[in-house]
């Protein structure tokens, strides 16, 4: 059993004509499309981030003043472990002087697990004037610091 046509079996196509039919533009274009699809799939799997981070602000209270006079914003971080092994992660924030992160800063996720983490960012009022300020949340795997993801968020001053 072989993959061929009835005309080729009846010897209506010599060997050189069969090769010529294989190198037709349509066949070559299909081969290029399939090859490109395979290369893009392999590249996307190789460059896949093992951590994903989504940030949502608490929209109920944009900014509040806590007991010691500092300003505080609340966020909900959705951390997703996309690798096939469990990892422990450290959450940090940077972007404004004297900024402190309150809430959970260490989490453990099972393989392909997701966790919602409520955190609060506190800043001295002299460093967070009225308006919005750019800050960054960073999630780093404790066992492999190369597995890091950083996302931008906004801190609202008073």
C-alpha positions as CSV (number, residue, x, y, z in Angstrom):
1,X,0.0,0.0,0.0
2,X,1.3,3.4,-0.9
3,X,0.0,6.9,-1.1
4,X,-0.3,7.7,-4.7
5,X,-2.9,8.4,-7.4
6,X,-4.5,5.9,-9.9
7,X,-2.8,7.8,-12.8
8,X,0.6,7.2,-11.2
9,X,-0.2,3.6,-10.7
10,X,-1.1,3.2,-14.4
11,X,2.2,4.8,-15.3
12,X,0.7,7.9,-16.8
13,X,3.1,10.0,-14.6
14,X,6.8,9.3,-15.0
15,X,8.9,9.7,-11.8
16,X,10.1,13.2,-12.8
17,X,6.5,14.4,-13.2
18,X,5.6,13.1,-9.8
19,X,8.5,15.2,-8.3
20,X,7.4,18.2,-10.4
21,X,3.8,17.8,-9.0
22,X,5.2,17.8,-5.4
23,X,7.1,21.0,-6.0
24,X,4.0,22.9,-7.2
25,X,3.5,26.4,-5.5
26,X,0.3,25.2,-3.6
27,X,2.2,22.3,-2.0
28,X,5.2,24.5,-1.2
29,X,2.9,27.2,0.3
30,X,1.2,24.6,2.5
31,X,4.5,23.2,3.6
32,X,5.7,26.7,4.6
33,X,2.5,27.5,6.5
34,X,2.7,24.2,8.4
35,X,6.4,24.7,9.2
36,X,5.8,28.3,10.4
37,X,2.9,27.1,12.6
38,X,5.1,24.5,14.1
39,X,8.0,27.0,14.7
40,X,5.6,29.5,16.4
41,X,4.1,26.8,18.6
42,X,7.5,25.6,19.8
43,X,8.8,29.1,20.3
44,X,5.7,30.1,22.4
45,X,6.1,27.0,24.6
46,X,9.8,27.7,25.0
47,X,9.2,31.4,26.0
48,X,6.2,30.8,28.2
49,X,6.4,32.6,31.5
50,X,6.1,30.2,34.5
51,X,4.3,33.0,36.6
52,X,1.3,35.2,35.6
53,X,0.2,38.2,37.6
54,X,-3.0,40.3,37.4
55,X,-3.6,43.3,39.6
56,X,-6.9,44.8,40.5
57,X,-7.3,47.9,42.7
58,X,-9.9,48.1,45.5
59,X,-12.4,50.5,43.9
60,X,-14.4,51.0,47.1
61,X,-11.8,53.1,48.8
62,X,-9.2,54.6,46.5
63,X,-7.0,55.9,49.3
64,X,-7.4,55.9,53.0
65,X,-5.3,57.4,55.8
66,X,-4.2,54.9,58.4
67,X,-3.6,55.6,62.1
68,X,0.0,56.8,61.8
69,X,-0.9,59.3,59.1
70,X,0.4,57.2,56.2
71,X,-1.7,56.7,53.0
72,X,-2.9,53.3,52.0
73,X,-4.2,51.7,48.8
74,X,-5.6,48.2,48.6
75,X,-5.0,45.7,45.7
76,X,-6.0,42.2,44.9
77,X,-3.2,40.3,43.2
78,X,-4.1,37.2,41.2
79,X,-0.9,35.0,41.0
80,X,-0.9,32.0,38.7
81,X,1.7,29.3,38.7
82,X,1.8,28.0,35.1
83,X,4.6,25.5,35.7
84,X,4.2,21.8,36.4
85,X,5.8,21.9,39.9
86,X,4.8,23.6,43.1
87,X,6.6,26.8,44.0
88,X,6.8,29.4,46.9
89,X,6.7,33.0,45.8
90,X,7.7,36.3,47.3
91,X,5.6,39.4,46.6
92,X,7.2,42.9,46.7
93,X,6.4,46.4,45.6
94,X,8.5,49.3,44.6
95,X,8.1,52.7,43.0
96,X,7.8,55.3,45.8
97,X,10.2,56.2,48.6
98,X,9.3,54.8,52.1
99,X,6.7,52.4,50.5
100,X,5.7,49.4,52.7
101,X,3.7,46.3,51.6
102,X,1.2,45.1,54.2
103,X,-0.6,41.8,53.9
104,X,0.7,38.5,52.6
105,X,4.1,38.7,51.0
106,X,4.9,34.9,50.8
107,X,2.6,32.4,49.1
108,X,2.8,28.8,48.0
109,X,1.1,27.5,44.9
110,X,0.7,24.0,43.7
111,X,1.4,23.2,40.0
112,X,-0.9,25.2,37.7
113,X,-2.5,26.7,40.8
114,X,-4.0,30.2,41.2
115,X,-4.2,32.4,44.3
116,X,-5.9,35.7,45.1
117,X,-3.8,37.7,47.5
118,X,-5.1,40.9,49.2
119,X,-2.3,43.4,49.8
120,X,-2.1,47.0,50.9
121,X,0.6,49.5,50.0
122,X,1.4,52.2,52.5
123,X,3.3,55.4,51.8
124,X,4.3,58.4,53.8
125,X,2.1,61.3,52.8
126,X,5.1,63.5,51.8
127,X,6.0,60.9,49.2
128,X,2.5,60.5,47.7
129,X,1.2,63.9,46.7
130,X,-2.3,64.2,45.2
131,X,-2.7,62.3,42.0
132,X,-1.6,58.9,40.7
133,X,1.8,57.5,41.0
134,X,3.3,54.5,39.1
135,X,4.3,51.5,41.2
136,X,5.4,48.0,40.4
137,X,4.4,44.7,42.0
138,X,7.0,41.9,41.6
139,X,6.4,38.2,42.2
140,X,9.6,36.0,42.4
141,X,9.9,32.3,42.9
142,X,11.9,31.6,46.0
143,X,13.6,28.5,44.6
144,X,14.5,30.1,41.2
145,X,14.9,33.9,41.2
146,X,15.0,33.9,37.4
147,X,11.2,33.1,37.5
148,X,10.1,36.7,38.1
149,X,7.2,38.7,36.8
150,X,6.6,42.4,37.3
151,X,3.4,44.4,36.6
152,X,2.6,48.1,36.8
153,X,-0.1,49.5,39.0
154,X,-1.2,52.9,40.2
155,X,-1.0,54.4,43.7
156,X,-3.5,57.2,44.4
157,X,-2.2,59.9,46.7
158,X,-4.3,62.4,48.7
